[in-house]
Amino acid sequence: MHRDDFAMGSWRLPIVKFNLFSYGFRPGFLFAGIAAVLLVPLWAMSFVSGTPLGSSWPPTLWHGHEMLFGFLGSAVAGFLLTAVPSWTGKKGVSGRPLVVLASVWLAARLLIATSGWWPAPLIAAVDLSFLPVLAFLVAGPLLRPRNRNAVLLVVLGVLWLTDLIFHLALIRKNPVLADHALNIGIDVLLTLVTVIGGRIVPAFTAAALRQQGVQGAVQSRLVLTALAIAAMVFVTIGDIFWPDTHVAGAVAGIAAIVQGVRLVQWRTLRTLRQPIVWILHLAYAWLPIGLGLKAAAMLGGYAIAAFWLHALTIGALTTMVTAVMTRASLGHTGRPLIVHPLITVAYVLLTAAAVVRVFGLSGFGLSFPLVVVWSALFWTTAFALFVGVYLPILWGPRADGKPG
């Protein structure tokens, strides 16, 4: 590690430098992992045993908001603060701006966790500051002429709007509207997964297969890309205006077909020897699965599809976030793109959490409390492994000695 020596008499005390705020992915990914380890067990204990939460918010809304804007929000920030410099060739954000962003995120989590002590407008103001600060930090490179990635600022704006509506609904004691806002926020992130996943999954798969001497196996047709993105936009529109109706179900069914066809062209079966690649495919596969279950629930009322939302949140969103965090942290710290065996175990555990949460009640015949407990156990163990393996990577210097 980088060290300076502090002389005191005949003693020389080493001062170990840490690199947590030297690049955006570091605090974003580490805080996301820590949030995942803490938030889900708290929710599970509250749900199963009635353990009171520090927050005065309705427990289900607290859980949904903190998973979306706490856990996933931190991960998205880490990704954008790392990807945007790579896309644009600009220097990444580091130092004081990252400290400010991380402080806003942490302050929001603490205020929400103790919301009974604070006025609701204060909590809302702090929480609603995070995404604008993030947008400000990435806006410069994204607003250059002819930059196709500038649309990401619109995505952040829409996501912020859902958070604003959530807080207004809480203040006005309208839990239905607050829940609706969270669902739209999830749709926004699923659209982001469709856009970004559609770039990185085939690109990383093709690179991995080239190392095996396989050329031209991965396709990525522009027509399917456009259809997949359009389908998710219509899913979002359907959920805004016709939530939980046959219209929303039909749109979800069409989107599931499009997403499934898109995935097929990426040659998933050729990636099974490389966990760092197949986890990307598995994450994307949860998109057509979750959308198909959503369609089945809304069009036919099938009991086995009742928990379709967690197929999309744990399955698609969380698995994709985990896949990106584990890969990007290695690549951007100068390490080989080979995940630790414990991270492969974490991938499996996270998948088990999704399967149990979605199918445990109707598919496996578990009681609902057991579904929550087992899913939370698998989830928490997976992210505990992530934090244990990646803490020194995210905290310490690059393996190659370069800055960043």
C-alpha positions in Angstrom: 0.0 0.0 0.0 1.1 3.6 -0.3 2.8 4.7 2.9 4.3 7.9 4.3 6.6 7.8 7.2 6.0 10.0 10.2 9.2 10.4 12.3 8.9 10.7 16.0 12.3 10.4 17.8 13.8 7.2 16.7 10.5 5.8 15.7 9.0 6.0 12.2 5.2 5.4 12.2 3.7 4.3 8.9 0.6 6.3 7.8 -1.5 4.1 5.5 -3.3 6.1 2.8 -6.7 4.9 1.6 -8.1 5.5 -1.8 -11.8 5.3 -1.1 -12.5 8.7 -2.7 -10.1 8.4 -5.6 -12.7 7.3 -8.1 -16.5 7.2 -8.1 -17.0 3.4 -8.1 -15.2 3.0 -4.8 -17.6 4.7 -2.4 -20.6 4.0 -4.6 -20.1 0.2 -4.7 -18.8 -0.1 -1.1 -21.7 1.8 0.4 -24.2 -0.1 -1.7 -22.7 -3.4 -0.4 -22.9 -2.2 3.2 -26.4 -1.0 2.7 -27.5 -4.4 1.3 -26.0 -6.1 4.4 -27.8 -3.9 6.8 -31.2 -3.0 5.2 -32.6 -6.4 4.3 -32.0 -8.1 7.8 -33.6 -5.1 9.4 -36.6 -5.5 7.1 -36.9 -9.2 7.7 -36.7 -8.9 11.4 -39.3 -6.2 11.4 -41.6 -8.2 9.1 -41.3 -11.6 10.9 -40.9 -10.7 14.5 -42.3 -7.2 14.7 -39.0 -5.7 15.7 -39.6 -1.9 15.5 -37.7 0.1 12.9 -36.2 3.4 13.9 -38.0 5.0 11.0 -41.6 6.2 11.5 -42.4 5.5 7.9 -44.7 2.5 7.1 -42.3 -0.5 7.1 -43.0 -1.6 3.5 -42.5 1.9 2.1 -39.3 2.3 4.1 -38.0 -1.0 2.7 -38.9 -0.2 -0.8 -37.5 3.3 -0.7 -34.2 2.4 0.9 -33.6 -0.5 -1.5 -34.4 1.7 -4.5 -32.8 5.0 -3.5 -30.4 3.8 -0.9 -28.8 0.5 -2.0 -29.5 0.8 -5.8 -29.0 4.6 -5.8 -25.5 4.2 -4.4 -24.6 1.5 -7.0 -26.0 3.6 -9.9 -23.9 6.5 -8.7 -20.8 4.4 -8.6 -21.4 3.1 -12.1 -22.2 6.5 -13.7 -19.2 8.2 -12.0 -17.0 5.5 -13.5 -18.6 4.8 -16.8 -19.0 8.4 -17.9 -15.3 9.2 -17.8 -14.6 6.0 -19.7 -17.2 6.8 -22.4 -16.1 10.5 -22.8 -12.3 10.3 -22.1 -12.7 12.9 -19.4 -11.0 12.6 -15.9 -13.2 11.0 -13.3 -14.5 12.8 -10.2 -12.4 12.3 -7.1 -11.7 13.8 -3.7 -13.9 16.4 -2.2 -16.8 16.2 -4.7 -17.1 12.4 -3.9 -17.0 13.1 -0.2 -19.8 15.6 -0.6 -21.9 13.1 -2.6 -21.3 10.3 -0.2 -22.1 12.5 2.8 -25.4 13.5 1.2 -26.2 9.8 0.6 -25.3 8.8 4.2 -27.1 11.8 5.8 -30.3 10.8 3.9 -30.0 7.2 5.1 -29.5 8.3 8.7 -32.4 10.8 8.6 -34.7 8.3 7.1 -33.7 5.6 9.7 -34.6 8.1 12.5 -37.4 9.8 10.7 -39.5 10.1 13.8 -37.0 12.7 15.2 -37.0 15.1 12.2 -39.5 17.1 10.2 -40.5 15.4 7.0 -39.5 18.4 4.8 -36.0 18.2 6.1 -35.7 14.5 5.3 -37.1 15.0 1.9 -34.8 17.9 1.1 -31.7 15.9 2.1 -32.8 12.8 0.3 -33.8 14.7 -2.8 -30.4 16.4 -3.0 -28.5 13.2 -3.8 -29.5 12.7 -7.5 -29.1 16.4 -8.4 -25.5 16.3 -7.0 -24.8 13.2 -8.9 -26.2 14.7 -12.1 -24.1 17.8 -11.6 -20.9 15.7 -11.3 -21.6 13.8 -14.6 -23.3 16.6 -16.5 -20.2 18.2 -18.0 -19.0 15.3 -20.1 -22.5 14.2 -21.0 -23.6 17.5 -22.3 -20.9 17.7 -25.0 -22.4 18.0 -28.6 -23.5 14.7 -30.2 -23.2 12.7 -27.0 -25.7 9.9 -27.1 -25.3 9.3 -23.4 -26.7 12.6 -22.5 -30.1 10.9 -22.2 -28.8 9.5 -18.9 -29.4 12.9 -17.3 -33.1 12.6 -18.3 -33.2 9.1 -16.6 -31.8 10.7 -13.4 -34.3 13.5 -13.7 -37.3 11.1 -14.0 -35.9 9.0 -11.1 -35.6 12.1 -9.0 -39.2 13.0 -9.9 -40.4 9.6 -8.6 -38.6 10.2 -5.3 -40.2 13.7 -5.1 -43.7 12.2 -5.6 -42.9 9.6 -3.0 -42.0 12.2 -0.3 -45.0 14.3 -1.2 -47.2 11.3 -0.9 -45.7 10.5 2.5 -46.3 14.0 3.8 -49.9 13.9 2.6 -50.3 10.4 4.1 -51.1 8.7 0.8 -49.3 5.3 0.9 -50.9 4.2 -2.4 -49.3 7.0 -4.3 -46.0 6.5 -2.5 -46.0 2.9 -3.5 -46.9 3.8 -7.1 -44.0 6.2 -7.2 -41.6 3.4 -6.1 -42.9 1.1 -8.8 -42.3 3.7 -11.5 -38.8 4.3 -10.1 -38.2 0.5 -10.5 -39.4 0.7 -14.1 -36.9 3.6 -14.7 -34.0 1.5 -13.5 -35.2 -1.5 -15.5 -35.1 0.7 -18.6 -31.6 1.7 -17.6 -30.6 -2.0 -17.3 -32.1 -2.6 -20.8 -29.9 0.2 -22.2 -26.7 -0.4 -20.3 -27.0 -4.1 -20.2 -27.6 -4.2 -23.9 -24.2 -2.7 -24.3 -22.1 -4.5 -21.8 -23.5 -8.0 -21.9 -22.7 -8.6 -25.6 -19.5 -6.6 -25.5 -18.1 -8.5 -22.5 -19.3 -11.8 -23.8 -17.7 -11.2 -27.2 -14.4 -10.3 -25.5 -14.5 -13.4 -23.4 -15.2 -15.7 -26.3 -12.4 -14.1 -28.4 -10.0 -15.2 -25.7 -11.3 -18.7 -26.3 -10.7 -18.3 -30.1 -14.4 -18.0 -30.9 -15.2 -15.2 -33.3 -18.5 -13.6 -34.4 -20.6 -15.7 -32.0 -22.4 -12.7 -30.4 -24.9 -10.6 -32.2 -26.5 -7.4 -31.2 -29.1 -6.3 -33.7 -30.1 -2.6 -33.6 -33.7 -3.4 -34.3 -33.9 -5.6 -31.2 -32.1 -3.0 -29.2 -34.6 -0.3 -30.2 -37.6 -2.6 -29.6 -36.3 -3.6 -26.2 -35.9 0.0 -25.0 -39.2 1.0 -26.5 -40.9 -1.9 -24.8 -39.6 -0.8 -21.4 -40.7 2.8 -22.0 -44.2 1.5 -22.7 -44.0 -0.7 -19.6 -43.3 2.4 -17.6 -46.1 4.3 -19.3 -48.5 1.5 -18.7 -47.6 1.4 -15.0 -48.1 5.2 -14.7 -51.6 5.3 -16.3 -53.0 1.8 -16.0 -51.2 0.1 -13.0 -52.2 -3.5 -12.2 -54.6 -3.8 -15.2 -54.8 -6.0 -18.3 -53.2 -3.2 -20.3 -50.1 -3.1 -18.1 -50.1 -7.0 -18.1 -50.3 -7.1 -21.9 -47.5 -4.6 -22.4 -45.3 -6.5 -19.9 -46.0 -9.7 -21.9 -44.9 -8.1 -25.1 -41.8 -6.7 -23.4 -40.9 -10.2 -22.0 -40.9 -11.7 -25.5 -38.8 -8.9 -26.9 -36.3 -9.1 -24.0 -36.1 -12.9 -24.3 -35.4 -12.8 -28.0 -32.8 -10.2 -27.4 -31.0 -12.4 -24.8 -30.9 -15.4 -27.1 -28.7 -13.6 -29.6 -25.9 -13.2 -27.0 -25.0 -16.9 -26.8 -25.5 -17.4 -23.0 -24.6 -21.1 -23.0 -21.1 -20.3 -24.2 -20.3 -18.3 -21.1 -20.9 -21.0 -18.4 -17.2 -21.5 -17.6 -16.7 -17.8 -16.6 -18.8 -16.6 -13.6 -17.9 -13.0 -14.3 -19.6 -13.3 -17.7 -22.5 -15.7 -17.0 -23.7 -13.6 -14.1 -24.4 -10.8 -16.6 -26.6 -13.1 -18.7 -28.3 -14.5 -15.6 -29.2 -10.9 -14.5 -30.6 -10.0 -17.9 -32.5 -13.3 -18.1 -34.5 -12.2 -15.0 -35.9 -9.3 -17.1 -38.0 -11.5 -19.4 -38.8 -13.9 -16.5 -40.0 -11.0 -14.3 -42.0 -9.4 -17.1 -43.5 -12.7 -18.1 -44.6 -13.3 -14.5 -46.0 -9.8 -14.3 -48.1 -10.5 -17.4 -49.3 -13.8 -16.0 -50.3 -12.2 -12.7 -52.2 -9.3 -14.3 -53.8 -11.2 -17.2 -54.5 -14.5 -15.5 -54.1 -14.0 -11.8 -51.8 -17.0 -11.5 -50.7 -17.4 -7.9 -47.2 -18.6 -8.8 -46.6 -15.2 -10.5 -47.8 -13.1 -7.6 -44.3 -12.0 -6.6 -43.2 -10.9 -10.0 -41.9 -7.6 -8.6 -39.1 -9.4 -6.8 -38.1 -11.2 -9.9 -37.4 -7.8 -11.3 -35.9 -6.2 -8.3 -33.8 -9.0 -6.7 -33.4 -10.9 -10.0 -32.8 -8.3 -12.7 -31.8 -5.1 -10.9 -29.8 -6.5 -7.9 -28.1 -9.2 -9.9 -27.0 -6.8 -12.7 -25.8 -4.3 -10.1 -23.8 -7.1 -8.4 -22.4 -8.3 -11.7 -21.3 -4.8 -12.7 -19.8 -4.0 -9.2 -17.7 -7.1 -9.0 -16.4 -6.7 -12.6 -15.8 -3.0 -12.7 -14.0 -3.0 -9.3 -11.5 -5.4 -10.6 -11.0 -3.7 -14.0 -10.7 -0.2 -12.6 -8.2 -1.3 -9.9 -5.8 -3.0 -12.3 -6.7 -6.5 -11.4 -7.4 -9.5 -13.7 -11.1 -10.0 -14.6 -11.4 -13.2 -12.6 -13.7 -13.2 -9.6 -12.8 -14.7 -6.2 -14.4 -18.1 -5.6 -16.4 -16.6 -2.7 -17.9 -14.2 -5.2 -19.1 -17.0 -7.3 -20.8 -18.4 -4.2 -22.3 -14.9 -3.7 -23.7 -15.1 -7.2 -25.4 -18.4 -6.4 -26.7 -17.2 -3.0 -28.2 -14.1 -4.6 -29.9 -16.2 -7.2 -31.2 -18.4 -4.4 -32.6 -15.3 -2.7 -34.5 -14.3 -5.8 -35.8 -17.8 -6.5 -37.0 -18.3 -2.9 -38.6 -14.8 -2.7 -40.4 -15.2 -6.0 -41.4 -18.9 -6.0 -41.1 -20.0 -2.3 -44.7 -19.6 -1.4 -46.6 -21.1 -4.4 -43.7 -23.1 -5.9 -42.0 -24.6 -2.9 -44.9 -24.5 -0.4 -43.0 -22.5 2.2 -44.9 -20.3 4.7 -44.5 -16.6 3.9 -42.4 -15.8 7.0 -40.0 -18.6 6.0 -39.9 -17.2 2.5 -38.8 -13.8 3.9 -36.3 -15.3 6.3 -34.6 -17.6 3.8 -34.5 -15.0 1.1 -33.0 -12.5 3.5 -30.5 -15.0 4.8 -29.3 -15.8 1.2 -29.2 -12.1 0.3 -27.3 -11.0 3.4 -24.7 -13.8 3.1 -24.2 -12.9 -0.5 -23.5 -9.3 0.2 -21.5 -10.0 3.3 -19.2 -12.0 1.0 -19.1 -9.1 -1.4 -18.1 -6.7 1.3 -15.5 -9.0 2.7 -13.8 -9.7 -0.6 -14.1 -6.2 -2.1 -13.5 -3.9 1.0 -9.7 -4.0 0.6 -10.1 -3.6 -3.2 -12.3 -0.6 -3.0 -10.5 0.9 0.0 -6.9 0.3 -1.1 -4.7 1.4 -4.0 -4.8 0.0 -7.5 -2.9 -3.3 -7.9 -0.8 -1.8 -10.7 0.2 1.3 -8.7 -1.6 3.8 -11.1 -3.8 6.6 -9.7 -7.5 6.1 -9.5 
